[in-house]
Amino acid sequence: MYELKKLRNQQRYSCEYMAKVLNISKTYYWQIENGTRRVPYNIAIKLAEFFHTTPDYLFYEDTKNKLEKKL
């Protein structure tokens, strides 16, 4: 979730602010950003829209790296 964290920090948003935007708990958001919880599709879309990008940009590299480690 490197890109997500990078964008959030560039915009100087807190995890708490992002959680409010997404209508989820701060803990839930933190778990998404740190890769300990999967990102539901609806939240991935909301995040992409919020940052004016695509879900692929936010999550593709992390997902690809996890899959490569399993092989």
C-alpha positions as CSV (number, residue, x, y, z in Angstrom):
1,M,0.0,0.0,0.0
2,Y,3.0,2.2,-0.6
3,E,1.3,4.5,-3.1
4,L,-1.7,5.0,-0.9
5,K,0.5,6.0,2.0
6,K,2.7,8.2,-0.2
7,L,-0.3,10.1,-1.6
8,R,-1.9,10.5,1.8
9,N,1.4,11.9,3.2
10,Q,1.9,14.2,0.2
11,Q,-1.5,15.7,0.8
12,R,-0.9,15.8,4.6
13,Y,-4.0,13.9,5.5
14,S,-4.1,11.9,8.7
15,C,-5.3,8.3,8.9
16,E,-8.1,9.6,11.0
17,Y,-9.2,12.0,8.3
18,M,-9.0,9.3,5.7
19,A,-11.1,7.0,7.9
20,K,-13.8,9.8,8.2
21,V,-13.8,10.3,4.4
22,L,-14.3,6.5,3.9
23,N,-16.8,6.2,6.8
24,I,-14.6,3.5,8.5
25,S,-12.7,3.3,11.7
26,K,-9.2,4.7,12.0
27,T,-7.9,1.3,12.9
28,Y,-9.5,-0.3,9.8
29,Y,-7.9,2.4,7.6
30,W,-4.5,1.9,9.2
31,Q,-4.8,-1.9,8.6
32,I,-5.6,-1.3,4.9
33,E,-2.7,1.1,4.5
34,N,-0.3,-1.2,6.2
35,G,-1.3,-4.3,4.3
36,T,-2.8,-6.3,7.3
37,R,-6.3,-6.1,5.9
38,R,-7.6,-6.6,2.4
39,V,-9.1,-3.6,0.6
40,P,-12.7,-4.2,-0.3
41,Y,-13.6,-3.2,-3.8
42,N,-15.9,-0.4,-2.8
43,I,-13.2,1.2,-0.6
44,A,-10.6,0.8,-3.3
45,I,-12.9,2.8,-5.7
46,K,-13.6,5.5,-3.1
47,L,-9.8,5.9,-2.4
48,A,-9.0,6.1,-6.1
49,E,-11.7,8.7,-6.7
50,F,-10.6,10.7,-3.7
51,F,-7.0,10.8,-5.0
52,H,-8.1,11.3,-8.6
53,T,-6.4,8.1,-9.8
54,T,-7.2,4.4,-10.4
55,P,-7.3,1.4,-8.0
56,D,-4.5,-0.1,-10.1
57,Y,-2.2,2.8,-9.4
58,L,-2.8,2.5,-5.7
59,F,-2.7,-1.2,-5.2
60,Y,-1.2,-3.1,-8.3
61,E,2.4,-3.1,-7.3
62,D,1.7,-4.3,-3.7
63,T,-0.6,-7.0,-5.0
64,K,1.9,-8.1,-7.6
65,N,4.7,-8.3,-5.1
66,K,2.7,-10.4,-2.7
67,L,1.8,-12.9,-5.5
68,E,5.5,-13.1,-6.6
69,K,6.5,-13.9,-3.0
70,K,4.1,-16.8,-2.9
71,L,5.6,-18.4,-6.1
